Amino acid sequence: MMRARAAIVAVLQCFWIAAANAQPAMFWFNDPVGPDETVLVTGADLDQITSATVTRIADGPAREAGQQISVPILQANPLSLKFVIPESFRPGIYHFTLSHAQGALSGRVNLPTIYWRQGNLGDAASPGGWLQVFGRNIVREASRAQLLLIAETDNAQSKAVLTRGDLWRGIFRVPEQISPGRYRLRLSNGDGGDHEWVDAGSISVRAPPPASSQSFDVRAYGANGDGKFDSTRAVRAAIDAAKDGGGGIVYFPRGRYLISDTITLPSGVSLQGERIDLVNLVWPELENLPVALIQGTSRFSIEDLTIYASNHPHVISGGFQFGDSQAPGAGDIAIRHVRIRASAFRGLIEPDAALRRMNGFRRAYTAAAPDSIRLSGDRIEVTDCDVVGSGHSLRLFKATNALVSGNTLNNGRYGAYSLVGSRQIIFENNTVTAADLQASGGGITTLSKSVSASENIFIGGNTFKAIYGLDREAMTTDGPGGYYFGHAETTAPDRLSLRDAPNPYPSSLDWTGAAVMVVNGRGAGQYARLKALENKPPSLTITLDRPLAVTLDRTSEITVTQAQQNYLVIDNFFEDTGVAAQAYGTALDHVIAANRSNRTSGFAAFGLSYEQFQPVWRTQFLDNHILEGNVYRAGPERTVFSNEASILVRGNQTATGAGRPPMVQAVIIRGNRLDQDAHIEIKGFAAASPGVRDVVVEENATGASREGLTIDRGVAWWLARKNVEERRIQK
């Protein structure tokens, strides 16, 4: 009986696999796209497509049939095809149909693609609070764009008010009179009709937690604001009183308060100064460094005060337990309007003393220097702060629903800022620079043995400038390593059997949440996230968070690596740095758009064998502006003495034989302006196994340059159209 059941299951599985593989499939297409611009479609068996048509969907409540136009299919192959939106169409949402012998595939270009949503309470929003939606094509026509909140209990609808929006996000205000509860979100970006609304997830609406009315004045507990009397015990006494009273604000009136040890904040207790320029917390030179000057785990804030320190550890630390381990329940931490002036190298320090301190930092800290602000947990806020420290200005570790806005972040010696293994982060309107010539910039990473992913990050409206140390990177992604690279076969719609050995040195102990990317063979171009790992030697099986559209067979190769997905790098200004913004290693669905660069090495995407096969997929460089492109000792080619800036796409393919997977695929470079001494460069290196495939280079304007548009023989299925090159400068 058991054998018969097994045989039936095997036969059914064969039928299922055959059916799943029987016809073309579509995995992704790029947008936003306008008239006379190219749509790149990726999928499987797309060489079977015989014709393509495009229709512009009418705007407004009535669904009118627009004109359907047949368009040529460009560069069709099993994994991709390209076509162009008719030039006669107006901007809007377009419906396309790709016909084949067994039916048709269809899609709607410029429909909202939702990356994530975030409220003023994190995964929730309050009545009258803000709610932001991120992704592509979020607001196309502001006068018509709408966000509806539909109650899950009775389907009652409320309309959020759009306060600001563009292609990449919409900022909405939740109605004041809305009832608490759970709401489904429906979004229209202002183009199209009633059928072009999309689901934008769901969110809870609830009142914000009540603010504590209790205040504990440190002077009532013996603190003296003359800057000479040690107020440590008095401040701790005020904190204990607040804790015993169920929480409250420890208040500092005007003064300079000398503190000689760590201040620990229990849950529910906050520090509040009278005003940032009136209240100074001053630490003397510390010989034996504690973990941090101020620390807590959850539900605390620090506001309206200045911190001074000389030889110092981490300045503010929140949400941690035992080094880099996140504390249980970490979160609800706010640092608002705080000034930090902390320098272990202050004053007339002798060179040998400075060296001893630098070496001491290297021994004490994994990242070679202390952090000025280091936070972990859910619902994190760092706003309107002015930070100068001896090392790293800001470190967010496994943070979720974070807002980092309006800050000046000065990195110290060997310092950087870093967003590590985090998700749903708004990093906007900050100035990032260096307080030391050996300081670097920073970026988004997965550099930790306890994280498997980083996703949903908005980097917008920031200024990055005057960064001269280390790699000089203003905004980079980083995370060497992975879990598995080899062959895989489908055993169930959401399960894969891995046929080769896993990485003996995995990026982290827990694979959950990692990216599973099909890079070669049957089903190439698909991805999912890893839900579970089952290791029963000799077999290794993974469960995915969703079924794959096309099943995998013995030809299929996958990489399982730390996910880096959905980064929006929008409208930033970069000056006198190394690389302005780059994807370095694994990248999925990143957009680098509307940024300006002056004397940086430009914008880049690198697919790498970075201790693991790390591909770059579906990355778009749109409408960026390189002003002056002169580069001096700057990355990504930091070994180059002097060079031009570039928009650079590179798949570091080291394979010399045929049949190896590309490291970069599906990249759009459109609408960029390169004024002088800058160029566009695409390198795949190996002609036998191209490291880069499916690149669209379109509508870019390049001024005087020594390089111009450069595409090597290791790039396959590329398309260049409507680009303008001014002239070549004699080399």
N, C-alpha and C positions, 0 to 999 in steps of 0.2 A: 504494500500500500504506500509506504513512504517513498519507494523508488518511483512509483507511478506519479505521485504528487510532484516529486522533483522534476520528472520528465515534463509534466504539464507546465510547471512554472518556467522551465527552460524554453519550451516551445513558445509560450506566451511572451516571454522576454524577447525572443528572437523576432516575433511579429511586431512587438512594440518598437524595437530598435529599427527594424526595416521601415516601419511607418514613419518614424521620426526622421529618418535619413532620406526620405523619398523625394523631397522637393526643396526648392530654395528657401532660405531663411534669412531674416534681416536682424542684425544685432544692434546697430547704432547708425545714426546719421548726425551730421553737425548742424548746429544753428547757434546764434542767429544768422540768417542769410537774407539778402535783399535781391532785387531784380538784377539780372545779369551776373549773378554770383553762383559759385559752384557748390553743389551738395555732394558730399562723399558718403556713400553707403557702404557699411561693412556687413559681412554675413557669410553664408555658406552656399555654394553652388550658384552664385550669382551670374556665372557665365551662361546659365540657362535662360536668363531674362532676354526677352525678344523685343520689348518695346517699353517706352516710358511716356507718361503724360503728366502734366501739371495743371492745376486749377487754382486760381486765387479765391479763397473763401470770402464771401461778402461780409462786410461789417454790419452790425446792428442786429436787432431781434429777429428779423425775417431771414430765413435761410434760403437765399437766392442762389441759383445755380450759376456759377461763373463760367467764363470761357475756358474750355479744356483745350490745351495745346500739346501736341506731340513734340517731344524734345529728343535730340540725339543722345544715345548712351555712349559715354566716353570711357575708354580704358576698362572695359569689362573683363573680369577674370573670376575664378571661383570665390575669391575672398572679398572682392570689392567692385564697385562701379561708381561712376561719376556722371552727373548731368548738371545742366545750368538752368536756373530759373529764367523764364523768358524776360527779356529786357523790357517788353511792353507792359509788364505787370507793375502795379503800384506796390509799395511795401505793405506787408500784412502777413497773414497766415496762409500757407499754401498746402494744398492736398496733392500728393503724388501717388501714382499707381505704376507698379513695375509688373508687367505681364509675363507669364511663362506658360508652357504647354499645359500645366496642370491647374492653373489658376492665376492668382496675382498677389503681390505684396503691396501694402499701402502705408502711408504715414502722413503726418501733418507737421510741416516745418514751421517753426516759430511759435508753437504751442508752449505754454510754460512747462519747463522741466524743473521739478522741485528737488532741491538738495536737502534743505532742512528748514524748520521754523523754530523761532526762539522768542520767548516772551520776557517781560521785565521781571518775572519770577522764575525764569529758567524754562522748564517744561510747562509752566503755567503763566497766565497773565492776570492782572487785576483789572477790575472795572476802572476805566479811564487810563489804564496803563498802555505800554507799547507792545506791539507784536510785529516781528519782522519775518519775512519769508525770503529765502535765498535760493538761487539757482540760475537758470538761463531763461531769458524772455519773461521775466517776472512782471515788469511794467513796460509796455510798449507804447501805449497811448494813455497818458496820465488822466486825461479828462474822462475817459470811459472805464479805466481799470477799477475793479471792485473785488473786495474780499468779504465773503459771507460767513458768519458763524451760525451753524445750524445745530440746535440743541438735540442731543441724542435721546432725550426723554420724550419730547413732544414735537420735534422738528420745527420749533419756532425759530425764525430767522432774525438775525441782527446783522447790520452792516457796519464794518469797521471803516474808519475814515483814513484815506491815504494822505499822509503828511509829506512823504517824499518817496520817490521811486525811480528806478532805471531798469535796464535790462537784467541786472544782476541781483537786485533786491527791492522789496517794497517795505516801507515802514508805515505801519498802520496804528491808529489809536482805537483801542477797544471802547465801545460805548459805555458811558458812565452808569447807565441804568440797567445794564445787563445782569441777569440772575446768575449766581454761582452755579457751576456744573461743568459737564463735559460737552465739548462742541466739536463737530466736524467742520473743516474749513474747505470752502470752495472759492477758487480764484479765476477771475478773468483778467487777462493782461491788457484789455482794451481793444484788441483786434479780434476779428471774427464775430461769430454770432452766438446764439444760445447754446450751441453744441460745442463751443470751444472753451467752456468752463472746465477746470480740472480739479481733482481732489488734491488738497494741499495738506493732508494729514489731519490731525486733531490736536486739541489743546484743552486744558482745564482752565476755567476762570474761577478765581477765588480771591478773597480779600487778602491784602498783604498782612504779614504777622504784625501784631500791635507793637509799637515802639515803647520801650520801657520809659516810665515817667520818673523812675527813681534816679537820683543823682547823688554821687558821693564825692564831695570836694576833698582833694588830697590834703589841703591845708588843715582841714578839720581833724586829720589823723597825724599831724605833725610834720608834713612836708614844708620845706622852706625853698622859696623860689629865687634865692640869691646866687645860685650856681656854685656855692662853696660847701654848703651843708649836705651831707649824704642823705637823700630822701628815699632810698631804696625801701627801708622798712616801713616808712609811712605810706608809700604807694602800695606796697603789698597789703598793708592793713586795710586800706580803702578797697582794694580788690576783694579781700576776704569778706568785708562787710557787704559788698555788692553780691558776692556769691551766696552768702548766708541769707540775704534778702530776696533770693530768687532771681537775681540778675539786675543789671542796671548800668549806668554810665559813671565811670570814674573820671571826674572832671578836674582839669588843670586850669586854674586862672592864670593870668599873665605872670610870667616868671621864667627863670632858668633853673631847671631841676636836675641836680647831680644824682646819677644813678650808677651803681657800681657792679650790678649783677643782672642776671636774666629776670625779666618781667614775664610771668606766665599768666595768660588770660583764660579763666575757666569759661565754659560754654555759657553764653548769655551775658557776658561782661565785656564792655567796650571802653576804649580810651577816647576822650574828647577834649581837645584844647579849646581855649577861648578864641584863638585865631592863629593861623599858621605862622604869622610873623611875630606873635606875642608870646608863644609858648615854645620853649626849647627843652627837649630831654637830652641831657649831656652825659655821655659815658667817658670816663677817663681812659688813659692808656691801659689796656688789659694785658697782663702777662700770660695768664692761663685762660684761654678762650673757652667760653661756654658754647653750647650748640647755637644759640641765637641771642640777640639782645631782647627781642620781644617774640613770644611764641604762644600759640594756641592751637586747638584742633578744629573747633567748629563754633558757629554762631557768635562771632565777635567782629568788631570793627575798630579801626583806628582812624581818627579824623582830626583835621585842623591843627596840626602841630609839626614841629621840626625836630629831627633827630640828628645829633652830632656824635661822631665817634672817631677814634684814631685807630689803633690796632684793634681789629674787630672780627667777629665771626659773621655768620648770616645776620642780617639786620632784623628783618621781619620774616618769621617762618610760621606758616599756618597749614594745618591739615596733615602733618607728617607724624609718623611714629617710627622710632628706631631707624634713623637715617633717612633713606628715600622711600620707606614703606608708607603707604597711605594709611592714615588712622581710620578706624571704623567710624562711619557717620561724618566724615570730613566734609566741610562745606559751609555755605552761608557766611562767607568771609568778605568783608569790604574794607579796602584801604582807600580813603578819599581825602584829597587835598592834604597830602603829607609830603613834606620836604625831607630828603635824606642827604646829609653831607658826611660821608664816612670815608676816611682815607687812612690806610695803614702806612702811607708814605708821606704823610703830612710833615711840613716843617723842614728843618735843616738835618735831614736824615743822611747819614754817611752811606756811601755805596755798599760797604760790606754789610751794614745793618739792613739795607733794602734787599740785598741778595738773601740774607737769612730769612727775612719775612716771606719773600717769594718762594723759597724752598720749603718753608713751613707750610705755606698754603698748598703747595703741590702734595705734601705728605698728608695733609688734613682733608683735602677735598678732591673728590673724583675728577671734577672739572677744573682743578688747579687753582681755584679762587672761590671766595665766598659769594653768596648771592645777596643782593640788596633786598629784594622781595622774592620770596619763594612760597608758592601756594599750591595746594592740591585739594580736590574735592569738587562738589557740585555747587553751582551758584556762587561764582567768584566775581568780584568787582575790584578793579584798580582804576581809579579815575582822578584826573587833574592832579597828579603827583609830579614832583620834580626830584629826580633820583640821581645822585652821584655816589658811587661806591668803589671799593678797591677791586672788585671783580665783575661779576655778572649783574646786570641791572635788574633782570626779571627772569624768573623761571616758573613756568606753569607745568605741573607734572600731573598727568591723568586728571586734568581739569575738564569739567563739562559745564556748559551754559555760562561761559565767562564773558565779561565785558571789560576790555582794556582800552580806555579812551582818554584822550586829552592829556597824556602824560609826556614829560620829557625824560627820556631814558638814556643816561650817560653810562656807557660801559667802561670799566676800569681795566687795569693791567691784565692782559690775556682774557678779558671778559667778553661776554656776548649776552644776547637775550635768547631765550629758547622756550618753545611751546612743545612739550614732550608728551607723546601718546595721549593727546587731548582731542576733544570733539566739541563742536558747537561753540566756537570761539569767535568773538567780534573784536578785532584788533584794529582800531581806527583812530585817525586824527592825532597820532602820536608823533613825536620827534625822537628819532633814534640816532645817537651820535656817540663820539668817543671822548672820554675824559683823559685818555692816555694814548700816546702814539702806538702802543702795543695792543690796543683794544681792537677787537673785530666787530662784526655786525651780529649775525645770528640767523635764526629761522625756526623752521618746523621740523621736528625730528621724531624718530622712534628709537632713540638711543637709550634703551633700558631693557633689562632682562625680564621685566614684568609688564611689558606692553606688546600688543600684537597689531595695533592699528592707530592711525591718526586720520581724522576725517572732519569735513564740514568746518573749514577755517576761512574766515573773511579777513583779508588784509587790505584795508582801504583808506585812502585819504591821508596816508602817513608821509612824513619826510624822513629819509635816510641820508645822512650826509657825513662827510669828513671822517671816514673809517679807513685806517691805514695799517692796522696790524694783522698778523696771521694771514688767513685767506681773504680778508677784506670783504667777505660776502655780506651784502646788505640783507638779502632774504633768500635763503636756500632751504632745500629739503635734504634730510640726511637719515640714514638708517641702514648701515651695512649688515648683510646677512640674510638669512631666510630659514626655511624649514625643509623644503623638498624641491628638487628639480629632476624630472624624469618622466617616464611614461605612465599613463593612467588609462583605465577603461571604465566605462559606465556599467554598473551592476544594478542600478535602480535609477529612476528619474533624478533623484537628489543624492546619489551615492556613487563614489568612485573608488576603485581598487588601485592602489599604487604599486607599480611593478618593480620599482628600483629602491635602492637604499635611501633613507632620509639623510638630511644634513646631520653629521655627527656633532656639530656645534650649532644648535639652533639659536635663532635670535632671542627667543624667550622660551620658558618652560611650557607655557600654555599657548597652543596654536589657535584657540578660539578667536574668531574675528579676523583672522588673516585673509589676505586676498588669494583666491585660487584662479589663476589666469591660464587659459589654454593658449599656448604660444606656437604650437606646431601640429601638423597633421589634421586629422578629422576634427572639426569643431573649433579650429583655431579662431581666435578673436572673441570668444566668450569669457565671461568671468562670473564668479560668485564669491560669497564669503563663507569661510569655514565655520560650521556650526558645531561639529563634534569630531573627535579623532578616536578611532578604535584600533588599538595596537595589539593584535594577537598573532605573534610570530607563527609562520613566516609571512603572514599577510598584514597589510596596513590599509585601513579603510577610512575614508573621510566622508562625513555627511555635510552637504551644502545647505545654505539658507534658502535656496530655491532650486527648482529643476533647471537643467540646461536645455536650451531649445533644440540643440543637435547633440546626439549621443557621441561618446568618444569610443574609439576602437584602438587597436594595437599600434596604429600610426600616431596616436595623439600624445603630445608632450605638454606637461603643465609645469608651472612654477607656483609654489606656495610660499608667499613672502609677506612681511609686514605690510599691511595695506596703508597707502597714502592716497586718499581719495577726496575729491570735491574741494579743492582749494581755489578760492577766488581772490586774485591779486589785482586790485582795481584802483586806478586813479591815484597812484602814489608818485612821489617825486624822489629821485635818486641822484645824488651828486657826490663826486669824489669818493667813490667806493670801488670795490672790485666788481664782481658780478652784481647787477641790480636785483634781478629775481631769476631763480632757476629751479627746475625740477631735476634733482640729482638722485637717480635711481627710481624706484617704483613710483609711478604716477598714473592716476586714473581720473579723467574728467576734470582736469585743471583748466582754468582760464586765466590768462595774464593779459589784461586789457587796459587801454587808456592810461598807461603809465608814461612818465617822462623821465628821461635819463640824460645826465650831463656829466661827462668825464667818468663814466663807468665802463665796464667791459660789455654791458648790454644785458640781453635776456637769453636764456638757454634752457635746453632740455637734454638730459643725458640718459640714455638707456645703458645699463652697465652690467658687467659681471662683478658685482660689488659684494664679494664673498658669497654670492648667490645670484642667480639669473634674475635681474630686476628690470622689467620692461617699462617703457613710457607709452601709454595709450591715450588717445582722445584728448590731446592737449591743444589748446588754441591760443595763438598770439594775435591779438586783434587791436588795431588802432593805437599802438604804442608809438612814442615819439622819442627818437634819439637826437639830441641837439648837437652837442660837440662830442665826437666819438674818439677823441684822443685818449689812449690808454697807456698808463705807465705802471709797470709792475703790478698788474691786476689780474685776477682770475677771470674766466676759468683756466686760461693758460697762464698761470702766475709765474711760470718760468720764463715767459717772454718779456724781454726788457721793455719794448715799446711796440704798440700794435694799434689796430683799429677796433672799435667796438663792433658788435654783431648781434644779430638774432641768429642763434646757433642751435641747430638740432643735430645731435650726434648719437649714433648707435655704435658703441665701442665693440664692434664685432671682431673677435680674434680668430674665429673659425676660418680655415682656408678651404675646406671641402664644401661640396654642395649639400643642400638640404637642411642646413641649420636654421633655427628660427630667427626672425628679425628682433632686434632689441627695442625698436621704436616703430610704431605704426599709428596711422590715422592722426595726422597733425595738420592744423590749418594755420597758415601765416598770411593774414589778410589786413589790408588797410593801414599798414605801418608806414611811418614817415621817418626816414633816416637822413638828416640834413647834410652831414659832412663826416668824412672819415669813419664811415660805418657801412656794413654790408650784411647780406643774408647768406648764411653758409649751412649746407646740409651735407653731412658725412656719414656714410655707412660702411666705408672701408673695403669690404670684401665683395667683389663682383659675383663670385660663385654663390655666396650666401649673403645677400644684401642685409646690412645691419639696420636699414631704414626702409620702410615701404609706405606707400599711400600718403603723400604729402601734397597739399595744395598751397601754392605760392601765388597770391592774387592781389592785385590792386595796391601794391606797395610802391612807394616812391623813394628812390635812393639818390642822394646827392653825390658830390664828388667823392670817389672812393678808389682805392687801389685794388680792391677785390671784386666789387660788384656782387652779382648773384653767382654763387659757387655751389655746384651740386656734383658730387663725385660718382664713380661707377658703382659704389655700394648702396645706391638709392634706387629703389624699384617703384614703378607705377607712380611717378610724380607728375604733377601738372602745374605749369607756370603760365599765367595769362594776365594781361592788363597791368603788367608792372612797368614802371617808368624808371630808367636809369639815366642820370644826367650825363656823367662822363667818367672815364677811367683816368686816374692820375698815374703818371709814369712811375713805375716801381724803382 
